[in-house]
């Protein structure tokens, strides 16, 4: 569990540093950061999904997951609920002036901030380090509470990567990125207790399918950040639940 705590603190520190220096970064440099983030999301998303597709027991499950998850997210209008929090076009503009437009998601506003938060949570939570690491930590003799416990190596490595990622994300999106830390803690905590109480952790096929779907969602975030296509990634988030429910039902029956 110590590895998860360190990973969480790394995100808090990285986000704080990024948010503090954000005001000193010029617009053109922020544009470079956004472009870099978008490209990183594309690469990381493909790296998470493509290698695991060859290992999938049910190759069409990720398609079904995205279809069902997208329908559920659209029905619940998750993206729309977030969008309604954004600053609205002013109806009280002075005569002769155009109405003030909504702030572009790339440079600010609730839309852009939440998109950044979703992207950060996906980057931190989807991947071998963040899923297998807590399970190995729980299975170690000290339950992962020793500093020199080899089982924590995955989480220490993940913490280093997340520190850098969170600093860059917070420099682009601001203080909202601090909220990704408790999300990561809860996410890794779930897998820690799965490993602690069940012994063998989550089924490998479930982890594979989660990596595929999560990789596609990270790729979707990258397309949105680059301004290529707004895939409404928030509406697709329920897709992550479909592989979990599928394998839980499979184990029961």
Helices and strands as residue ranges (DSSP letters): H 2-22, H 27-53, H 61-76, H 78-83, H 109-125, H 128-139, G 150-152, H 153-173, G 175-178, H 179-198, H 204-225, H 233-236, H 239-252
